[in-house]
């Protein structure tokens, strides 16, 4: 049956024919005349209309741009009273049909497609406000002729509103328990035949809270389960058959990832799609056989440290620089770098350390100092790229066996700390565990392992690690307070976290004081208390020494930028610019700081100054797409109005962005602006 598309949707649409019915509406294929493309049109059933027709939500969905998403052209209130979503027509078959045709899929293909699914969900969750899909299932995932996935059907998508959300529907086998936690009034609107069963599910679902980003983590895990087994998982509130019961070729590491994703308790799942993606990218490293091999070889990568390193070098800085064998010139360079670092001449120290690494790339000392400096400069990913994969072998002419064992522990600790900062909690947990294995008497490692497990949502493991830490004679009360604060924060108990963290502000350990300020500020941010966040960070900047407060200064500048947007006043922008400039003068300004400085200048009307700041940032960071992207934005500003230069900067940004393999909503927005330029 051909419907009158023009009468319903407007003159730009024609040849509207029904396709397969969907969960919350009906699906049609039509032709969009203005673009001369075939499109899919999804009609929302009347009982969902009032919840899904808000203009703000429509605009958010229309602005989505990602390689694994269809383009959403419009969301239209039809003349027939229904709501219609118009999106790209994606050729191919859906994942449900694909598995029905080919059976359970090999692990290699499942991992590839799960990474793609995680990437697109990370992108959705990064929107402001976050877009929660809420209906991740094989029927909503297309397999394209190129062999990639495309996530479709956004008519159940939700956006964070004041921290409270409620799902519009639930697909058995793929919906998380919290999607059944709906109000009694909502149950009464269901068909009579469903009400009794839903009342039972609602009661069972109450302990699991509301819909969050972890709801989509469950959906992704359920999709992976289906691809691996060929069967739909059981109902989340009944019984899900463990993967180990299926006779399938499945590595232990992937099984752990999938089963963690579909845990009924949201707190025990991955805390985010980004965390699940990191786990998928580290499957080999998470395999127990690989871990045993890694430990037996005593091989590890070097990376940067946590905030402990901000207060001065860790104990490895005290390891004796042994001159009795070779390496006089190498050690002289390392000592010169130490002096430069103590004087906060970081760029100069990196040059000297580079000389040392070229001179003897097998030694640890220069690499671990380099990691510390890069951390202080906020160049986290650069540090990982430089140091990941390096191996170090014990040499009795360089250090004692005891020192080497301790260095192995520290190297894993700082690598875990780096991954922690990049929100790769699965990788961080592995490294903190290895650090504790090499040096079981060091409480710092267990302290940060518990914190990492809490961030991952593994609350039972975090509590167990915390109890082990409590039993250590050398664990300080302050270590315990920090873990208590982190555990409370991870569970959303922000007031309780603040109570613990406020006791650490006056700690004699600058590292703990520094960390407590940052986490307390994050609690205030989660509570929507921008004034409280700024107050804590201002106090931290005034009390901590310059080498310990770089991150606080950076976070404070960001908070003032948000205050400026919120208030419309220029004073917050001036303070943000002042803070950014102080970091730039110290030589501790990461690219983010420079771009924030340019943003403040632009808000203050100093577009030429902003342009100069960004141009210098691009010159200093020529391989980072973000500088070119900000340059393109500025060239589109009315005061600059240089579309040709904007196009050139955008193309350079796009090339680097694709090579980086990340997802950034700013790039999607820039792409839409450039598209509008023609």
Secondary structure, DSSP 8 states (H G I E B T S, - for coil): -EE-HHHHH-TTEEEEEE----SSEEEEEEEETTTTEEEEEEEE-HHHHHHH--HHHHHHHHT---TTB--EEEEEE-TTS-EEEEEE---SEEHHHHHHHH-S--HHHHHHHHHHHHHHHHHHHTSSS-EE-----GGGEEE-TTS-EEE---TT-EE-STT----S---TTTS-GGGG---HHHHHTS-HHHHHHHHHHHHHHGGG-S--HHHHHHHHHHHHHHHHHSS----TTS----GGGS-----HHHHHHHHHHT-SSGGGS-SSHHHHHHHHHTHHHHSHHHHHHHHHHT--------GGGGGS--GGGGS----SSS-HHHHHHHHHHHHHHHTT-HHHHHHHHHHHHHH-TT-SHHHHHHHHHHHHTT-HHHHHHHHTT------TTTS-HHHHHHHHHHHHHHHHHHHHHTT-HHHHHHHHHHHHHH-TT-HHHHHHHHHHHHHHT-HHHHHHHHHHHHT-TT--HHHHHHHHHHHHHHTT-HHHHHHHHHTTTT-SSHHHHHHHHHHHHHHHHHTT-HHHHHHHHHHHHHHS-GGG-HHHHHHHHHHHHHHHHHH--SHHHHHHHHHHHHHHHHT---HHHHHHHHHHHHHTT-HHHHHHHHHHHHHH-TT-HHHHHHHHHHHTSTTT--HHHHHHHHHHHHHHHHHHT---HHHHHHHHHHHHH-
